[in-house]
């Protein structure tokens, strides 16, 4: 610009214009800065199940929220320990799967953040089925939305029962023995009761189920041991049943203490065993023609009882939970809630889309009562089982006694080898139960 | 054309001369080459070592993250008074003794056999090393299937050969599970011992054997007076290394048995892991780790004192 042009324009006018141009440039810069300060990535961790579906939902969320999800997973049996290492090492985790039995210790360790403050949570809570709310709540706060709700289920191979001349599944544990012996004597199965009891986290669910169905329990609401450490108690009966099943009646296969849940499913699906206890969602897998040699023949029945008791089973809730690390930053917290809501809540049409797909596609139970009335859910349930039976057994499922005690996981770890030793005959069953009760009291005292 | 004249270090001047004269002396060369790597290792290890000792003298329970009182040696006294620790210790001593003896013995036998191949041994080395190259977790998974009580190859083989009339339990049998772990460990570790022994065997001058034959020494005398002394350092290396590795064994327990059935395969490493990562008692776990580390160090020093004579090397 020539000096005469500048003079004509005026210095003040030039400076005013320059200032306006600078401000106009700064405004989008500020917006860009805000956008770059916004969450670009979110860290999501789960256990290894249904990965293709999980990744599909992740992709949908990434497009919806304009965020990149860094996703990792680990086998379920190693999940707790992996999370402990990650949290201890301050690994970036924002949204995770959570097991209800570990919520207490993870909250006390400062690793989880409650979700009560977020929109729609109260609406979701009203729709939770029975045990869900209790399972996900600790000290009055909710720590996630349900990913799935399940329970241990009694499954049987209808074809094997027919071959042995049995018309209906057993209703009591004594009938289980009688029918197993009948199946064995007819040469249908050498070991009719396929049991798994590896010392991993499913062991608690299994033992609690066998105990609940006999009318027993472990602790009361104040975390005081109930009278399970005595002869004839449900717990003692459970241990004795397992001992007799393997050594006296020989209806349980040797080596069941090295068998885990996945291996048990594979064995049952390959045709081993006439009866088994597995997580209820495995019913679908056992009836899946692509992976099961007994597809179409596996049915569910109410859990056998001790005769006179109700067929209670151990249930559980797994959740989508937010970490305390995510909650430290307001924008990350908002994004993490968005993801939890996307996965565990309703979509724009008012459907629990993820939960519904988990059930219809994988057989995973849901934590929302309204889904019981969904026609797709009912149709899917009737395809591999019986919708009414699912609902009835779910109504009789209870979470593990005392799992909200901060020391529960420690006691569970203490319990596993000792129950094994009792079953192996290396320790006396009632004496073992007394030791467990003593340890519970010791831990309660330590953590009070 | 000018040619550069080589200057003797004794005639060099300044810092360059000083450095050249120092490098001529052997004792400076080793520290110079090893020093940087050693320094880096110390820097990366010193903080964790010191911090873990600090943790071990405090209550460090992640379920009570804000209560970390100093407790002195209480954590140490607690596990030294714990029945579970002694069960784990007994299992570990059994495991280590069996594993190290088996690895050393089998490694020596295979090395002697491979040595007979002469030049042919060279091509066999990569094949021999395959088990050793398998990651520890993969090794555990392989043996989990081999030992499976319903589908395992081992059972299939033994029943086919008529050793048993029906499938056996290995990992859920408390009297067999520990030996099953030892076997899985030995399978992976023998190749390294074999290679170490083989290289030592090949370094023994053949003239010694020729002279011995001339003196009409038999095979056993040649083995006893020439071969074994020549393998002393290799033995030391195998014993020290395998003792350390076997004491630390964790992966096999993690994959195969999780310390069971009961506590039949609970090793000290597993016990430490449970207390630290399952029970979230980091202070207590650190104290156990410290004691085991010190015990391992003392063991290694013991081996060296017994087997290592600098004048013989």
Interface residues (C-beta under 8 A of the other chain):
Chain A: X80 X81 X84 X85 X88 X105 X108 X109 X110 X198 X199 X200 X253 X254 X255 X256 X257 X258 X259 X267 X272 X406 X407 X409 X410 X413 X416 X417 X418 X420 X421 X424 X426 X447
Chain B: X62 X63 X64 X65 X148 X149 X150 X167 X169 X171 X172 X173 X174 X257 X258 X259 X260 X261 X262 X263 X266 X274 X277 X278 X279 X280 X282
